[in-house]
């Protein structure tokens, strides 16, 4: 039996750099295709407000400083990365909205409810938070989002509010601990007896080099050749893609990207959705 690359992707819903790395991850998954076993393991960046602002008379001031610093950092990062990002959402959020534990728990609830939609639900969370400025820290907000998928929303709520979700999340956290994962994103890449851990944001070229090293050159990534059919297939696979994801997938410059999207939209079968600093492409 042909050896396959296994990628265990340790991630967190509120991790900006996890969101920023999705163009690279989608490209790798398309290129490796049937040679890849891919799964997501949920982590938790923060579980309580006190972790970053404390619980004293200075908490409110400390949070404002934290938020302004975060806005500046993420605004610069978003410009560099190019994914749709709405900075203004950070100005409206309460401290509780910056805690990732409730979102990680909701992702685990979706995994228990219908594993097929666990990854799309996680992706949709990131679109809501980073591109649309929505908050998802409350159970009702998480259930409403689950309602966008063909799952039983009430069953999702039951799983979320019972031990089912917390047990699933704890299993993922135990795996994070097993591999010493404290940075998100982190990717455990395995091929036969070989193993590499990639910690933090990485470029496509970085992954290309890591996979070549991991497989001792048996598997090498090559850039995808652009065609209208290949672009349709890419959008069809994921359902909704950022312009940056199209650009990364096919190594397009800005003019090539604009022309590719224009050709797609001109068929009447696709549309764009402006979000923050960029836009998404999806079936009409």
Secondary structure, DSSP 8 states (H G I E B T S, - for coil): ----EEEEEEE-TT-HHHHHTHHHHHHHHHHHGGGEEEEEEE--S-S-THHHH-SSTTHHHHHHHHHHHHHHHHHHHHHHH-----TTHHHH--GGGG--HHHHHHHHHHHHH-GGGHHHHHHHHHIIIIIS-----SHHHHHHHHTTSSS-HHHHHHHHHSHHHHHHHHHHHHHHHHTT--SSSEEEEEETTEEEEEES---HHHHHHHHHHHTTTSS--------HHHHHHHHHHHSEEEHHHHHHHHT--HHHHHHHHHHHHHTSSEEEEEETTEEEEEE-
